[in-house]
Amino acid sequence: MTYSRDTKAISELTGQSVSTWSEEWRIETEARALLKMSKEQRDAFFNGRKDADGRTVDRGVIGIRGLEAAEEIKATMERLQAFRSGSK
């Protein structure tokens, strides 16, 4: 028996079909998730969190993937937000 999975989706930003295994798709879906978060949640996502004693609980995207990756995600998030508001 052979199973087939559709590994293509339509990018909200480009309207084009993209592989759901691609880096482009990962970043776009991450940007979508971020737009659903509050500002505080986004700050924690990018910068990490500390507990009441000041110990790092979560390093965040900047601490794990680096500043360049965080800036790429933020830029995609801003493009998506602009696209959704009609100022493409």
Z-matrix of the N, CA and C atoms (Angstrom, degrees):
N
C 1 1.441
C 2 1.527 1 108.11
N 3 1.322 2 116.77 1 134.20
C 4 1.453 3 122.55 2 -179.92
C 5 1.528 4 108.86 3 -110.60
N 6 1.313 5 114.09 4 132.73
C 7 1.462 6 119.74 5 176.96
C 8 1.513 7 108.98 6 -104.83
N 9 1.300 8 116.13 7 142.01
C 10 1.455 9 120.76 8 179.83
C 11 1.519 10 108.83 9 -125.36
N 12 1.314 11 114.80 10 130.02
C 13 1.467 12 119.85 11 175.98
C 14 1.512 13 108.70 12 -116.78
N 15 1.301 14 115.51 13 136.59
C 16 1.455 15 119.67 14 175.26
C 17 1.521 16 107.36 15 -77.49
N 18 1.303 17 116.91 16 115.92
C 19 1.459 18 120.46 17 -178.03
C 20 1.526 19 111.06 18 -107.98
N 21 1.310 20 116.16 19 26.49
C 22 1.458 21 121.76 20 176.85
C 23 1.529 22 108.90 21 -120.17
N 24 1.313 23 114.79 22 147.60
C 25 1.461 24 120.99 23 176.17
C 26 1.527 25 107.26 24 -144.75
N 27 1.299 26 116.77 25 165.17
C 28 1.459 27 121.32 26 178.75
C 29 1.524 28 108.64 27 -96.17
N 30 1.322 29 115.26 28 123.97
C 31 1.461 30 121.23 29 178.11
C 32 1.522 31 109.21 30 -69.95
N 33 1.315 32 116.17 31 130.84
C 34 1.466 33 120.64 32 177.17
C 35 1.532 34 110.36 33 -66.64
N 36 1.329 35 116.31 34 -32.00
C 37 1.466 36 120.85 35 -177.69
C 38 1.521 37 113.48 36 -76.24
N 39 1.327 38 116.81 37 -40.21
C 40 1.462 39 119.73 38 -174.43
C 41 1.517 40 114.00 39 -106.87
N 42 1.331 41 117.32 40 -19.84
C 43 1.454 42 120.55 41 -175.99
C 44 1.527 43 112.44 42 75.73
N 45 1.320 44 116.50 43 3.87
C 46 1.461 45 122.33 44 -178.03
C 47 1.526 46 110.59 45 -98.27
N 48 1.312 47 114.70 46 157.64
C 49 1.454 48 121.33 47 175.78
C 50 1.532 49 108.58 48 -75.42
N 51 1.324 50 116.11 49 132.45
C 52 1.467 51 121.26 50 177.72
C 53 1.523 52 109.07 51 -132.88
N 54 1.303 53 115.73 52 154.94
C 55 1.456 54 120.46 53 176.81
C 56 1.525 55 109.28 54 -73.22
N 57 1.314 56 115.74 55 134.30
C 58 1.461 57 119.27 56 177.98
C 59 1.523 58 111.33 57 -74.05
N 60 1.313 59 116.87 58 -2.99
C 61 1.470 60 121.86 59 175.73
C 62 1.528 61 110.89 60 -97.05
N 63 1.322 62 118.37 61 -1.96
C 64 1.467 63 121.64 62 -174.56
C 65 1.526 64 112.42 63 -83.90
N 66 1.316 65 113.86 64 157.30
C 67 1.463 66 121.37 65 176.11
C 68 1.528 67 110.01 66 -64.03
N 69 1.318 68 116.46 67 -38.36
C 70 1.466 69 122.03 68 178.58
C 71 1.535 70 110.61 69 -56.65
N 72 1.335 71 116.25 70 -45.66
C 73 1.463 72 121.29 71 -179.82
C 74 1.522 73 110.89 72 -67.38
N 75 1.338 74 117.30 73 -41.77
C 76 1.465 75 121.06 74 -179.93
C 77 1.525 76 110.07 75 -59.07
N 78 1.312 77 116.61 76 -45.56
C 79 1.464 78 120.42 77 -178.19
C 80 1.531 79 110.71 78 -67.22
N 81 1.330 80 116.95 79 -40.67
C 82 1.472 81 119.37 80 179.34
C 83 1.528 82 111.42 81 -64.46
N 84 1.319 83 117.41 82 -43.27
C 85 1.466 84 119.03 83 -179.68
C 86 1.529 85 110.87 84 -69.40
N 87 1.327 86 117.15 85 -32.96
C 88 1.460 87 120.16 86 175.90
C 89 1.530 88 109.33 87 -65.21
N 90 1.327 89 116.42 88 -41.07
C 91 1.470 90 120.83 89 178.42
C 92 1.533 91 110.70 90 -63.09
N 93 1.324 92 117.06 91 -40.22
C 94 1.469 93 120.19 92 177.11
C 95 1.513 94 111.64 93 -60.85
N 96 1.322 95 115.73 94 -44.05
C 97 1.469 96 120.09 95 179.47
C 98 1.527 97 110.57 96 -63.17
N 99 1.336 98 116.76 97 -40.02
C 100 1.465 99 120.63 98 -179.91
C 101 1.525 100 112.15 99 -64.03
N 102 1.330 101 116.81 100 -36.15
C 103 1.462 102 119.84 101 179.86
C 104 1.527 103 111.74 102 -66.01
N 105 1.302 104 117.16 103 -20.01
C 106 1.470 105 120.69 104 177.58
C 107 1.525 106 111.95 105 -84.97
N 108 1.330 107 116.91 106 -11.85
C 109 1.472 108 121.48 107 -177.10
C 110 1.523 109 111.39 108 -86.85
N 111 1.323 110 115.18 109 158.27
C 112 1.463 111 120.71 110 172.42
C 113 1.526 112 108.54 111 -75.56
N 114 1.319 113 117.01 112 166.98
C 115 1.466 114 120.93 113 178.25
C 116 1.524 115 110.93 114 -59.09
N 117 1.322 116 117.27 115 -39.93
C 118 1.469 117 121.03 116 179.87
C 119 1.525 118 111.23 117 -64.61
N 120 1.323 119 116.42 118 -40.77
C 121 1.462 120 120.19 119 178.15
C 122 1.528 121 111.28 120 -65.63
N 123 1.341 122 116.27 121 -39.60
C 124 1.473 123 120.02 122 177.51
C 125 1.516 124 111.08 123 -64.05
N 126 1.332 125 115.96 124 -43.61
C 127 1.473 126 119.64 125 178.45
C 128 1.526 127 110.77 126 -58.25
N 129 1.323 128 116.81 127 -43.26
C 130 1.466 129 121.01 128 178.83
C 131 1.524 130 110.49 129 -66.35
N 132 1.320 131 117.09 130 -38.81
C 133 1.459 132 120.99 131 179.07
C 134 1.527 133 110.48 132 -60.04
N 135 1.319 134 116.70 133 -45.21
C 136 1.467 135 120.51 134 -177.49
C 137 1.528 136 113.05 135 -80.99
N 138 1.327 137 117.16 136 -42.38
C 139 1.464 138 120.88 137 -171.47
C 140 1.519 139 115.25 138 -101.89
N 141 1.327 140 116.93 139 -10.50
C 142 1.455 141 120.14 140 -178.57
C 143 1.518 142 111.37 141 87.79
N 144 1.345 143 114.99 142 -178.51
C 145 1.463 144 120.57 143 -178.59
C 146 1.519 145 109.68 144 -137.40
N 147 1.318 146 114.36 145 154.45
C 148 1.463 147 121.41 146 174.39
C 149 1.518 148 108.48 147 -121.82
N 150 1.324 149 116.48 148 153.17
C 151 1.464 150 119.60 149 177.19
C 152 1.523 151 109.23 150 -85.00
N 153 1.324 152 117.18 151 -176.66
C 154 1.465 153 122.40 152 -177.12
C 155 1.527 154 112.34 153 -61.59
N 156 1.317 155 117.06 154 -24.83
C 157 1.467 156 121.17 155 179.17
C 158 1.525 157 112.73 156 -90.40
N 159 1.324 158 116.87 157 3.27
C 160 1.455 159 120.55 158 178.29
C 161 1.520 160 114.17 159 85.07
N 162 1.321 161 116.70 160 6.96
C 163 1.465 162 119.63 161 178.14
C 164 1.526 163 109.67 162 -83.29
N 165 1.320 164 115.65 163 142.53
C 166 1.456 165 120.83 164 179.25
C 167 1.520 166 110.39 165 -68.38
N 168 1.326 167 114.81 166 125.20
C 169 1.461 168 122.19 167 178.35
C 170 1.530 169 109.04 168 -98.70
N 171 1.313 170 115.40 169 -37.28
C 172 1.469 171 122.49 170 -176.92
C 173 1.526 172 106.77 171 -146.49
N 174 1.324 173 117.35 172 127.88
C 175 1.465 174 120.43 173 -176.95
C 176 1.514 175 113.66 174 -78.52
N 177 1.302 176 118.76 175 -19.02
C 178 1.458 177 121.37 176 -179.98
C 179 1.519 178 112.11 177 76.44
N 180 1.312 179 115.67 178 172.50
C 181 1.463 180 121.79 179 -177.07
C 182 1.525 181 111.41 180 -62.25
N 183 1.314 182 117.54 181 -42.53
C 184 1.460 183 119.80 182 -178.45
C 185 1.519 184 110.32 183 -61.58
N 186 1.314 185 117.13 184 -43.34
C 187 1.455 186 121.06 185 -179.62
C 188 1.519 187 113.86 186 -70.01
N 189 1.315 188 116.99 187 -29.06
C 190 1.462 189 120.95 188 -176.47
C 191 1.531 190 111.90 189 -94.23
N 192 1.332 191 116.59 190 -50.50
C 193 1.472 192 120.22 191 -174.37
C 194 1.519 193 113.83 192 -101.36
N 195 1.329 194 116.88 193 -17.87
C 196 1.456 195 120.18 194 179.97
C 197 1.516 196 112.85 195 102.91
N 198 1.322 197 114.59 196 163.69
C 199 1.460 198 122.54 197 -176.60
C 200 1.527 199 112.40 198 -64.04
N 201 1.317 200 117.44 199 -40.34
C 202 1.465 201 120.41 200 -178.56
C 203 1.531 202 111.42 201 -60.94
N 204 1.311 203 117.50 202 -42.97
C 205 1.469 204 121.39 203 178.42
C 206 1.528 205 110.40 204 -64.48
N 207 1.324 206 117.07 205 -42.26
C 208 1.460 207 121.17 206 179.30
C 209 1.529 208 110.60 207 -62.91
N 210 1.319 209 117.06 208 -40.92
C 211 1.463 210 120.68 209 179.45
C 212 1.523 211 111.48 210 -66.43
N 213 1.329 212 117.08 211 -35.63
C 214 1.457 213 120.97 212 177.66
C 215 1.533 214 110.49 213 -65.17
N 216 1.314 215 116.38 214 -42.51
C 217 1.467 216 120.49 215 179.05
C 218 1.525 217 110.04 216 -65.96
N 219 1.335 218 116.79 217 -43.85
C 220 1.474 219 120.50 218 179.01
C 221 1.528 220 110.87 219 -61.08
N 222 1.337 221 117.30 220 -42.29
C 223 1.466 222 120.96 221 -179.74
C 224 1.525 223 110.23 222 -63.45
N 225 1.315 224 117.24 223 -41.47
C 226 1.470 225 120.80 224 178.17
C 227 1.518 226 110.31 225 -65.20
N 228 1.330 227 116.53 226 -40.79
C 229 1.460 228 121.36 227 178.63
C 230 1.538 229 109.82 228 -61.49
N 231 1.321 230 117.72 229 -43.61
C 232 1.461 231 121.60 230 179.78
C 233 1.531 232 111.19 231 -66.49
N 234 1.343 233 117.66 232 -39.75
C 235 1.464 234 121.11 233 176.68
C 236 1.520 235 110.75 234 -63.21
N 237 1.315 236 116.38 235 -42.82
C 238 1.468 237 121.10 236 179.65
C 239 1.527 238 110.48 237 -64.59
N 240 1.320 239 116.37 238 -42.09
C 241 1.459 240 120.56 239 179.09
C 242 1.527 241 110.39 240 -63.69
N 243 1.328 242 117.04 241 -42.92
C 244 1.464 243 121.38 242 178.19
C 245 1.533 244 110.78 243 -64.77
N 246 1.324 245 116.11 244 -41.19
C 247 1.462 246 121.13 245 178.27
C 248 1.522 247 110.32 246 -60.57
N 249 1.326 248 116.18 247 -45.19
C 250 1.468 249 120.40 248 -178.46
C 251 1.527 250 111.94 249 -66.69
N 252 1.331 251 116.65 250 -31.10
C 253 1.471 252 119.29 251 -178.13
C 254 1.529 253 111.30 252 -84.49
N 255 1.331 254 116.70 253 -4.40
C 256 1.452 255 119.74 254 176.67
C 257 1.510 256 114.91 255 93.39
N 258 1.324 257 118.30 256 2.70
C 259 1.480 258 120.69 257 -179.88
C 260 1.522 259 110.33 258 -101.14
N 261 1.313 260 115.44 259 49.91
C 262 1.460 261 123.98 260 -177.70
C 263 1.492 262 109.56 261 -53.07
